[in-house]
């Protein structure tokens, strides 16, 4: 924390020399971000405001993109015009043409802008305050008790002197999850995407959530962000590089954009493990920490193609050497003689024609030439990597606002694991990449439809094939928290294949209907079907879950794992 504080001080020192107006970041929300990326794909070329390969986006950058498409021809249907108005209202303070005020403000002070419960703005200070609410209830067959969620909180964003932007979010939640999510929590000890929790009425969980950051420009082309949040790399539904599945963590980020190039540096402090009491609940104590450094260089090649090359290192001890924003981490590791976990790889997207995009990722955990190419032996334990291939089709068969996404993901056994304590690719006992960890194959299909401006339909279907461990002392390569040095499987160095261990197959489908009553106020109706078969099950394990909810300024629940 002292190192991050020093970094923040230095950034603020340089900020005082020269600064430029800018905004806070928009929390990563797949439904919201799809609306943005939809219009870039319809244009058939990369937007000039920002690179989409690293999320979240800054509000002023997003507003610049919205201004650029307002009269570009991609806004064609009633729903598209509604979406442009919705996104513009959400980022109104940065739009070239400020959206209209609310027609019926409350008490003349509240909701004077459709997106803000309350706002104040002058030449020095800008603040936007909103309530955060999520009330939901659902049923599972053969389960007597309702599955419920009750979240309440507040969201605040703004800026000072048009130079330093800020964002803070906090909620308190009591919830009873569907059965398969509860099983995951009881096994791992963690609530996906959350941190410390307590028991709620026996089978439920209560937790406090918070995120916050400050952001500013150091120079015209170098941006900084410091705070607690998640980051996401890539264009996919999942990320094999860095995803939003874990608890928010403390980080400092520099983003340097010059011409076609975009260099993103992240330095983070994460939670390496959690202390549990005898009942399996997180308890007070000084949790062990670890440190993470990441950099990605992205570049636009022509107008349609973008490629990013990344490198990351996970450390169980802080080391100043990894603060260098333009060094090759593998070289540093060799010079220090440290066993730090290095990963490298790439992500790419290609808007090859208007309305269609191909994308993919490759994350390499370990590379031994003779084993990687099968010269010395096939399916080596040290042959560890994850990959992704995806396709997006906007306005399928020229049906307005019908969008299709197809995606394939896989990770070899033992990918993201490490043989030294607190160096696995995880945070707060949760994978930093794919929810399944490793040792899996997955196919995902998403169909999004907006038949009328305020109605959003989303169907997500997936098939998962993975190998699990029969006991805690055996490691077939799925659980990223386990030590890979002694897997105790009897397989040896070669012959390690995806799905080894206890084979599992999951078929899952989820249909969600959302109706936007007012700006960022949604009524949701969701039905989920999940079927799991495994070698250690006598019969298929089938779950069905139906839920209705009211959601205000909050991200929709996603139980697709």
C-alpha positions as CSV (number, residue, x, y, z in Angstrom):
1,X,0.0,0.0,0.0
2,X,2.9,2.4,0.7
3,X,4.2,1.8,-2.9
4,X,0.7,2.5,-4.4
5,X,0.4,5.6,-2.2
6,X,3.8,6.8,-3.5
7,X,2.6,6.2,-7.1
8,X,-0.5,8.2,-6.4
9,X,1.5,11.1,-4.9
10,X,3.8,11.2,-7.9
11,X,0.8,11.2,-10.3
12,X,-0.9,14.0,-8.4
13,X,2.4,15.9,-8.4
14,X,2.6,15.8,-12.2
15,X,-1.1,16.4,-12.4
16,X,-0.5,19.8,-10.8
17,X,1.9,20.7,-13.6
18,X,-0.5,20.0,-16.5
19,X,-4.0,18.5,-16.6
20,X,-6.9,18.0,-18.9
21,X,-10.6,17.6,-18.3
22,X,-11.8,14.0,-18.2
23,X,-14.3,11.6,-16.5
24,X,-14.6,8.7,-14.2
25,X,-15.0,5.1,-15.5
26,X,-18.2,3.4,-16.3
27,X,-18.6,0.1,-14.2
28,X,-18.2,-2.9,-16.4
29,X,-21.7,-4.3,-17.3
30,X,-22.0,-6.8,-20.1
31,X,-25.5,-5.6,-21.2
32,X,-24.4,-1.9,-21.1
33,X,-21.1,-2.5,-22.9
34,X,-22.7,-4.6,-25.6
35,X,-24.7,-1.5,-26.6
36,X,-21.5,0.4,-27.1
37,X,-19.7,-2.3,-29.0
38,X,-22.7,-3.1,-31.1
39,X,-22.4,0.3,-32.9
40,X,-18.6,-0.1,-33.5
41,X,-19.2,-3.5,-35.1
42,X,-22.0,-2.0,-37.3
43,X,-19.6,0.7,-38.5
44,X,-17.2,-2.1,-39.5
45,X,-14.1,-0.4,-38.2
46,X,-12.3,0.5,-34.9
47,X,-13.5,3.6,-33.1
48,X,-11.1,6.5,-32.7
49,X,-12.0,7.3,-29.1
50,X,-10.6,4.3,-27.2
51,X,-9.5,0.7,-27.6
52,X,-12.2,-1.8,-26.6
53,X,-9.7,-4.5,-25.6
54,X,-9.3,-3.2,-22.0
55,X,-12.4,-2.5,-19.9
56,X,-13.9,-0.4,-18.2
57,X,-14.1,2.7,-20.4
58,X,-13.9,6.3,-19.4
59,X,-17.1,8.4,-19.6
60,X,-15.6,11.2,-21.7
61,X,-14.1,8.7,-24.2
62,X,-17.5,7.0,-24.4
63,X,-19.2,10.3,-25.0
64,X,-16.8,11.2,-27.8
65,X,-17.7,7.9,-29.5
66,X,-21.4,8.5,-29.1
67,X,-21.0,11.9,-30.6
68,X,-19.2,10.3,-33.6
69,X,-22.0,7.8,-34.4
70,X,-25.0,10.2,-33.8
71,X,-25.2,11.0,-37.6
72,X,-23.1,8.1,-39.0
73,X,-25.9,6.0,-40.3
74,X,-25.6,3.1,-37.8
75,X,-28.5,4.5,-35.7
76,X,-31.4,3.2,-37.8
77,X,-34.1,1.6,-35.8
78,X,-36.4,3.0,-33.0
79,X,-34.5,0.9,-30.5
80,X,-31.1,2.2,-31.7
81,X,-32.3,5.8,-31.3
82,X,-33.5,4.9,-27.8
83,X,-30.2,3.3,-27.0
84,X,-28.3,6.4,-28.2
85,X,-30.4,8.6,-26.0
86,X,-30.0,6.2,-23.1
87,X,-26.2,6.1,-23.3
88,X,-26.1,9.9,-24.0
89,X,-28.2,10.7,-20.9
90,X,-26.0,8.4,-18.8
91,X,-22.9,10.5,-19.8
92,X,-24.6,13.8,-20.5
93,X,-22.0,16.1,-19.0
94,X,-19.5,15.1,-21.7
95,X,-21.7,15.1,-24.7
96,X,-21.2,17.8,-27.4
97,X,-25.0,18.3,-27.6
98,X,-26.3,18.1,-24.0
99,X,-29.4,15.9,-23.8
100,X,-32.7,17.4,-22.8
101,X,-33.6,17.8,-19.1
102,X,-36.3,15.7,-17.6
103,X,-39.9,16.7,-18.4
104,X,-41.2,16.0,-14.9
105,X,-38.4,16.5,-12.2
106,X,-39.3,15.6,-8.7
107,X,-39.6,18.6,-6.3
108,X,-37.8,20.6,-9.0
109,X,-34.4,19.4,-7.6
110,X,-34.5,15.6,-8.1
111,X,-34.2,13.9,-11.5
112,X,-33.7,17.1,-13.3
113,X,-31.6,14.9,-15.6
114,X,-33.0,11.5,-16.5
115,X,-29.9,9.7,-15.2
116,X,-29.3,11.5,-11.9
117,X,-31.3,11.4,-8.7
118,X,-29.4,14.5,-7.8
119,X,-26.7,16.5,-9.5
120,X,-24.9,19.8,-9.0
121,X,-22.5,21.2,-11.6
122,X,-20.5,24.5,-11.8
123,X,-17.1,25.5,-13.2
124,X,-15.3,23.9,-10.2
125,X,-17.4,21.0,-8.8
126,X,-19.5,18.4,-10.5
127,X,-21.4,15.6,-8.6
128,X,-24.0,13.0,-9.5
129,X,-25.7,10.9,-6.8
130,X,-27.9,7.9,-7.4
131,X,-29.6,5.2,-5.3
132,X,-28.6,1.6,-5.9
133,X,-31.3,-1.0,-5.3
134,X,-31.7,-4.7,-6.3
135,X,-34.8,-6.5,-4.9
136,X,-35.4,-10.0,-6.3
137,X,-37.2,-13.2,-5.4
138,X,-37.2,-16.6,-7.2
139,X,-38.1,-20.2,-6.9
140,X,-36.4,-23.6,-7.5
141,X,-38.5,-26.7,-7.8
142,X,-38.3,-29.0,-4.8
143,X,-36.8,-26.2,-2.7
144,X,-39.2,-24.8,-0.1
145,X,-37.5,-21.5,0.6
146,X,-37.5,-18.5,-1.7
147,X,-34.2,-17.5,-3.3
148,X,-34.0,-13.8,-2.5
149,X,-31.8,-10.8,-2.9
150,X,-32.0,-7.5,-1.1
151,X,-29.3,-4.9,-2.0
152,X,-29.4,-1.2,-1.1
153,X,-26.7,1.4,-1.5
154,X,-25.5,4.6,-3.2
155,X,-23.4,5.6,-6.2
156,X,-21.6,8.9,-6.5
157,X,-19.4,10.2,-9.3
158,X,-18.1,13.6,-10.3
159,X,-15.1,15.8,-10.8
160,X,-13.1,18.7,-9.2
161,X,-11.8,21.5,-11.4
162,X,-12.7,19.4,-14.5
163,X,-9.3,17.7,-13.8
164,X,-9.8,15.0,-11.2
165,X,-12.7,12.7,-11.5
166,X,-14.0,10.4,-8.8
167,X,-16.3,7.5,-8.4
168,X,-17.6,5.6,-5.4
169,X,-20.1,2.8,-5.0
170,X,-21.3,1.0,-1.9
171,X,-24.1,-1.5,-1.1
172,X,-25.1,-3.9,1.6
173,X,-26.7,-7.2,0.5
174,X,-28.5,-10.1,2.0
175,X,-29.2,-13.0,-0.4
176,X,-30.0,-16.6,-0.7
177,X,-28.5,-18.0,-3.9
178,X,-29.7,-20.7,-6.2
179,X,-28.5,-24.2,-5.2
180,X,-25.5,-24.5,-7.6
181,X,-24.1,-21.1,-6.6
182,X,-24.5,-22.0,-2.9
183,X,-22.6,-25.2,-3.6
184,X,-19.8,-23.2,-5.2
185,X,-19.6,-20.8,-2.2
186,X,-19.5,-23.7,0.3
187,X,-16.7,-25.4,-1.6
188,X,-14.5,-22.4,-2.3
189,X,-15.4,-20.2,0.8
190,X,-16.0,-17.2,-1.4
191,X,-19.0,-15.4,-3.0
192,X,-18.2,-14.8,-6.7
193,X,-17.3,-11.2,-7.2
194,X,-17.4,-10.3,-3.5
195,X,-15.2,-10.4,-0.5
196,X,-15.9,-10.8,3.3
197,X,-19.3,-12.4,4.0
198,X,-21.4,-13.6,6.9
199,X,-24.2,-16.1,7.2
200,X,-27.7,-14.8,6.6
201,X,-30.7,-16.8,8.0
202,X,-28.9,-20.2,7.8
203,X,-28.4,-20.8,4.1
204,X,-28.0,-17.2,2.9
205,X,-25.1,-14.7,2.8
206,X,-24.7,-11.1,3.8
207,X,-21.9,-8.9,2.5
208,X,-20.9,-5.3,2.1
209,X,-19.6,-4.2,-1.4
210,X,-17.6,-1.2,-2.3
211,X,-15.7,0.2,-5.2
212,X,-14.1,3.6,-5.8
213,X,-11.4,5.3,-7.8
214,X,-10.0,8.7,-8.8
215,X,-8.8,9.3,-12.4
216,X,-7.0,12.1,-14.1
217,X,-4.7,13.0,-17.0
218,X,-1.0,13.3,-16.3
219,X,-0.3,14.7,-19.8
220,X,-2.5,15.0,-22.9
221,X,-1.8,11.3,-23.8
222,X,-1.2,9.7,-20.4
223,X,-4.1,8.9,-18.1
224,X,-4.0,7.6,-14.6
225,X,-6.6,5.7,-12.4
226,X,-6.1,4.7,-8.8
227,X,-8.7,2.8,-6.7
228,X,-10.6,-0.5,-6.0
229,X,-12.3,-2.1,-8.9
230,X,-12.1,-5.0,-11.4
231,X,-10.5,-5.0,-14.9
232,X,-11.4,-7.0,-18.0
233,X,-9.3,-7.8,-21.0
234,X,-10.8,-8.8,-24.4
235,X,-14.0,-8.8,-26.4
236,X,-15.5,-12.0,-25.1
237,X,-18.2,-13.0,-22.7
238,X,-15.3,-14.6,-20.7
239,X,-11.7,-13.6,-20.5
240,X,-8.8,-16.0,-20.4
241,X,-6.4,-13.2,-19.5
242,X,-8.1,-11.0,-16.8
243,X,-11.8,-11.0,-15.9
244,X,-14.3,-9.5,-13.6
245,X,-15.1,-12.7,-11.7
246,X,-13.1,-11.9,-8.5
247,X,-13.5,-9.4,-5.7
248,X,-12.4,-5.8,-6.5
249,X,-8.8,-5.1,-5.7
250,X,-6.6,-2.1,-5.1
251,X,-4.7,-1.0,-8.3
252,X,-3.0,1.8,-10.0
253,X,-3.3,2.1,-13.8
254,X,-1.6,4.1,-16.5
255,X,-3.1,4.3,-20.0
256,X,-0.9,5.8,-22.7
257,X,-2.5,6.4,-26.1
258,X,-0.4,7.7,-29.0
259,X,-1.4,7.4,-32.6
260,X,-2.5,3.8,-33.2
261,X,-0.9,2.5,-30.0
262,X,-2.4,2.0,-26.5
263,X,-0.2,0.9,-23.6
264,X,-2.0,-0.1,-20.5
265,X,-0.1,-0.7,-17.2
266,X,-1.7,-2.1,-14.1
267,X,-0.1,-2.6,-10.7
268,X,-2.3,-4.2,-8.1
269,X,-2.3,-5.6,-4.5
270,X,-4.6,-8.6,-4.1
271,X,-5.7,-11.0,-1.3
272,X,-3.7,-14.2,-1.5
273,X,-5.8,-16.2,0.9
274,X,-8.6,-15.9,3.6
275,X,-8.7,-17.0,7.2
276,X,-11.8,-19.1,8.1
277,X,-13.3,-20.0,11.4
278,X,-14.5,-23.5,12.4
279,X,-17.8,-23.0,10.6
280,X,-16.1,-22.2,7.3
281,X,-16.8,-18.4,7.5
282,X,-14.2,-15.7,6.8
283,X,-13.0,-14.3,10.1
284,X,-10.9,-11.4,11.4
285,X,-7.2,-11.6,10.8
286,X,-4.5,-10.1,8.6
287,X,-5.0,-11.9,5.3
288,X,-1.8,-12.7,3.3
289,X,-1.4,-10.4,0.3
290,X,0.2,-10.7,-3.1
291,X,1.2,-8.3,-5.9
292,X,0.3,-8.3,-9.6
293,X,1.8,-6.3,-12.5
294,X,0.3,-6.3,-16.0
295,X,1.0,-4.5,-19.2
296,X,-0.8,-4.7,-22.6
297,X,0.3,-3.0,-25.8
298,X,-2.6,-2.7,-28.2
299,X,-2.4,-1.3,-31.7
300,X,-4.9,-0.8,-34.6
301,X,-3.7,-2.3,-37.8
302,X,-5.6,-0.5,-40.5
303,X,-9.2,0.4,-39.6
304,X,-10.6,-3.0,-38.9
305,X,-8.0,-5.0,-36.9
306,X,-6.7,-4.6,-33.4
307,X,-4.2,-6.7,-31.6
308,X,-2.9,-6.6,-28.0
309,X,0.2,-8.3,-26.6
310,X,0.2,-8.7,-22.8
311,X,2.5,-9.9,-20.1
312,X,1.7,-10.3,-16.4
313,X,3.5,-11.3,-13.2
314,X,2.1,-12.6,-9.9
315,X,4.4,-12.1,-6.9
316,X,4.2,-13.3,-3.3
317,X,6.6,-10.5,-2.3
318,X,6.6,-7.0,-3.5
319,X,9.5,-6.1,-5.9
320,X,10.3,-2.7,-7.2
321,X,11.7,-4.1,-10.5
322,X,8.2,-4.8,-11.7
323,X,7.2,-1.1,-11.5
324,X,9.0,-0.5,-14.7
325,X,6.2,0.1,-17.2
326,X,8.1,-0.8,-20.4
327,X,10.3,-3.7,-19.2
328,X,10.0,-7.3,-20.3
329,X,9.0,-9.1,-17.0
330,X,10.6,-12.4,-18.0
331,X,14.0,-10.7,-18.2
332,X,13.5,-9.1,-14.8
333,X,12.5,-12.5,-13.3
334,X,15.7,-14.1,-14.7
335,X,17.9,-11.3,-13.4
336,X,16.4,-11.6,-9.9
337,X,16.4,-15.4,-9.8
338,X,12.8,-15.3,-8.5
339,X,10.1,-18.0,-9.0
340,X,7.5,-15.3,-9.8
341,X,4.6,-16.4,-12.0
342,X,4.8,-14.9,-15.5
343,X,2.1,-15.2,-18.1
344,X,2.1,-13.7,-21.6
345,X,0.0,-13.9,-24.7
346,X,-2.3,-11.9,-27.0
347,X,-5.8,-10.9,-27.8
348,X,-7.2,-9.7,-31.1
349,X,-10.4,-8.5,-32.9
350,X,-11.2,-8.1,-36.5
351,X,-14.3,-6.2,-37.7
352,X,-14.0,-7.9,-41.1
353,X,-17.3,-6.5,-42.5
354,X,-20.0,-4.2,-41.2
355,X,-22.0,-6.0,-38.6
356,X,-19.6,-8.9,-38.0
357,X,-16.5,-9.4,-35.8
358,X,-14.1,-12.2,-35.1
359,X,-12.1,-12.1,-31.8
360,X,-9.8,-14.3,-29.7
361,X,-7.3,-14.7,-27.0
362,X,-4.2,-16.8,-26.2
363,X,-2.7,-16.9,-22.6
364,X,0.5,-18.8,-22.2
365,X,1.4,-20.0,-18.7
366,X,4.5,-22.1,-19.4
367,X,6.4,-22.9,-22.5
368,X,8.8,-25.8,-23.2
369,X,9.5,-26.0,-26.9
370,X,9.9,-29.8,-27.3
371,X,6.8,-30.5,-25.1
372,X,4.6,-27.7,-26.5
373,X,5.0,-29.1,-30.1
374,X,4.9,-32.7,-29.0
375,X,8.5,-33.5,-30.0
376,X,9.6,-34.9,-26.6
377,X,6.1,-36.2,-25.7
378,X,2.5,-35.3,-26.0
379,X,0.1,-33.6,-23.6
380,X,2.8,-32.5,-21.1
381,X,1.9,-31.3,-17.7
382,X,4.0,-28.2,-18.4
383,X,2.0,-27.5,-21.6
384,X,-0.2,-24.9,-20.0
385,X,-2.3,-22.3,-21.9
386,X,-5.8,-21.0,-22.3
387,X,-7.4,-19.9,-25.6
388,X,-10.6,-18.3,-26.8
389,X,-12.2,-17.9,-30.2
390,X,-15.4,-15.9,-30.8
391,X,-17.8,-14.4,-33.4
392,X,-20.3,-11.6,-33.2
393,X,-23.1,-11.0,-35.7
394,X,-25.1,-7.7,-35.3
395,X,-28.6,-7.5,-36.8
396,X,-28.8,-11.2,-37.7
397,X,-30.3,-11.7,-41.1
398,X,-31.0,-8.0,-41.2
399,X,-33.4,-8.3,-38.3
400,X,-33.0,-5.0,-36.4
401,X,-31.5,-5.3,-32.9
402,X,-31.1,-9.1,-33.0
403,X,-27.5,-9.8,-32.1
404,X,-25.7,-13.2,-31.9
405,X,-22.4,-14.1,-30.1
406,X,-20.7,-17.5,-30.3
407,X,-17.6,-18.2,-28.2
408,X,-15.3,-21.2,-27.5
409,X,-13.0,-21.3,-24.5
410,X,-10.5,-23.8,-23.2
411,X,-7.7,-24.1,-20.7
412,X,-5.2,-26.9,-20.3
413,X,-4.8,-28.7,-16.9
414,X,-2.7,-26.8,-14.4
415,X,-3.0,-23.5,-16.2
416,X,-3.0,-20.5,-13.7
417,X,-1.7,-22.8,-10.9
418,X,1.7,-22.4,-9.4
419,X,4.1,-24.5,-7.2
420,X,4.9,-21.7,-4.7
421,X,2.5,-20.3,-2.1
422,X,0.4,-17.2,-3.1
423,X,1.4,-17.1,-6.7
424,X,-1.6,-18.7,-8.4
425,X,-3.6,-16.5,-10.8
426,X,-6.4,-15.8,-8.3
427,X,-7.6,-13.1,-5.9
428,X,-9.5,-13.7,-2.7
429,X,-9.6,-17.5,-3.5
430,X,-11.3,-16.8,-6.8
431,X,-10.0,-17.3,-10.3
432,X,-8.8,-14.1,-12.0
433,X,-9.7,-15.4,-15.5
434,X,-12.4,-18.0,-16.2
435,X,-14.8,-19.1,-13.4
436,X,-14.0,-22.8,-14.0
437,X,-10.3,-22.3,-13.4
438,X,-8.6,-24.7,-15.9
439,X,-8.9,-28.2,-17.3
440,X,-12.1,-27.4,-19.3
441,X,-13.7,-26.8,-22.6
442,X,-16.6,-24.5,-23.0
443,X,-19.0,-23.4,-25.8
444,X,-21.1,-20.3,-25.3
445,X,-24.0,-18.9,-27.4
446,X,-25.7,-15.6,-26.7
447,X,-28.7,-14.2,-28.5
448,X,-29.7,-10.6,-27.7
449,X,-32.9,-9.0,-29.0
450,X,-34.5,-5.7,-28.4
451,X,-38.0,-5.9,-30.0
452,X,-39.0,-2.5,-28.7
453,X,-37.0,0.4,-27.3
454,X,-37.5,-0.5,-23.6
455,X,-37.6,-4.3,-23.8
456,X,-34.4,-6.3,-23.8
457,X,-34.3,-10.1,-24.2
458,X,-31.1,-12.1,-23.6
459,X,-30.7,-15.9,-24.0
460,X,-27.4,-17.4,-23.0
461,X,-26.7,-21.1,-23.6
462,X,-23.5,-22.9,-22.7
463,X,-21.9,-26.4,-22.7
464,X,-19.0,-27.1,-20.3
465,X,-16.8,-30.2,-20.2
466,X,-14.3,-30.3,-17.4
467,X,-12.3,-32.6,-15.1
468,X,-12.6,-32.3,-11.3
469,X,-10.7,-33.7,-8.4
470,X,-11.9,-36.7,-6.4
471,X,-10.4,-35.4,-3.2
472,X,-8.4,-32.5,-1.7
473,X,-5.1,-34.4,-1.9
474,X,-5.4,-35.1,-5.7
475,X,-4.8,-32.4,-8.3
476,X,-6.0,-33.0,-11.9
477,X,-5.5,-29.3,-12.7
478,X,-8.8,-27.5,-12.4
479,X,-8.5,-25.7,-9.0
480,X,-6.2,-22.8,-9.5
481,X,-5.5,-22.7,-5.8
482,X,-3.8,-26.1,-5.7
483,X,-0.1,-26.7,-5.9
484,X,1.0,-28.2,-9.2
485,X,4.4,-29.5,-8.0
486,X,2.9,-32.8,-6.7
487,X,-0.4,-33.6,-8.4
488,X,-0.7,-37.1,-7.0
489,X,-2.6,-38.4,-10.1
490,X,-0.3,-41.2,-11.2
491,X,-0.2,-39.8,-14.8
492,X,3.3,-38.3,-14.8
493,X,4.7,-35.6,-17.1
494,X,3.0,-36.7,-20.3
495,X,-0.6,-37.8,-21.1
496,X,-2.3,-34.9,-19.3
497,X,-5.5,-34.1,-21.2
498,X,-8.4,-31.7,-20.8
499,X,-11.2,-33.4,-18.8
500,X,-8.8,-35.7,-16.8
501,X,-10.1,-36.6,-13.3
502,X,-13.8,-36.9,-12.7
503,X,-15.4,-35.9,-16.0
504,X,-18.3,-33.4,-15.7
505,X,-20.6,-32.1,-18.4
506,X,-22.9,-29.1,-17.8
507,X,-25.6,-27.9,-20.2
508,X,-27.1,-24.6,-19.2
509,X,-29.6,-22.1,-20.6
510,X,-30.7,-18.8,-19.2
511,X,-33.4,-16.5,-20.6
512,X,-33.7,-12.9,-19.2
513,X,-36.3,-10.3,-20.0
514,X,-35.6,-6.7,-18.8
515,X,-38.0,-3.8,-19.2
516,X,-36.5,-0.3,-18.6
517,X,-39.2,1.7,-16.8
518,X,-37.0,4.8,-16.5
519,X,-33.3,5.5,-17.0
520,X,-31.4,2.6,-15.3
521,X,-34.6,1.3,-13.6
522,X,-35.4,-2.2,-14.8
523,X,-37.9,-4.9,-14.2
524,X,-36.3,-8.4,-14.7
525,X,-37.7,-11.8,-15.3
526,X,-35.2,-14.7,-15.6
527,X,-35.5,-18.4,-16.0
528,X,-32.4,-20.7,-15.8
529,X,-32.1,-24.4,-16.6
530,X,-28.9,-26.3,-15.6
531,X,-28.1,-30.0,-16.0
532,X,-24.9,-31.6,-14.8
533,X,-23.7,-35.1,-15.4
534,X,-20.6,-36.5,-13.9
535,X,-18.8,-39.9,-13.4
536,X,-19.5,-39.7,-9.6
537,X,-23.2,-39.0,-10.0
538,X,-25.8,-41.8,-10.2
539,X,-28.2,-39.6,-12.0
540,X,-28.1,-36.1,-13.7
541,X,-28.2,-33.2,-11.3
542,X,-30.9,-30.8,-12.6
543,X,-31.6,-27.3,-11.4
544,X,-34.3,-24.8,-12.6
545,X,-34.6,-21.3,-11.2
546,X,-37.1,-18.6,-12.0
547,X,-36.6,-15.1,-10.6
548,X,-38.3,-11.7,-10.8
549,X,-36.7,-8.5,-9.7
550,X,-36.5,-4.7,-9.5
551,X,-33.1,-3.2,-10.3
552,X,-32.0,0.4,-10.0
553,X,-28.5,1.5,-11.1
554,X,-27.2,-2.0,-10.6
555,X,-25.7,-4.8,-12.7
556,X,-28.0,-7.8,-13.5
557,X,-27.2,-11.1,-11.7
558,X,-25.5,-13.6,-13.9
559,X,-25.5,-17.2,-12.7
560,X,-23.9,-18.8,-15.8
561,X,-21.3,-21.0,-14.4
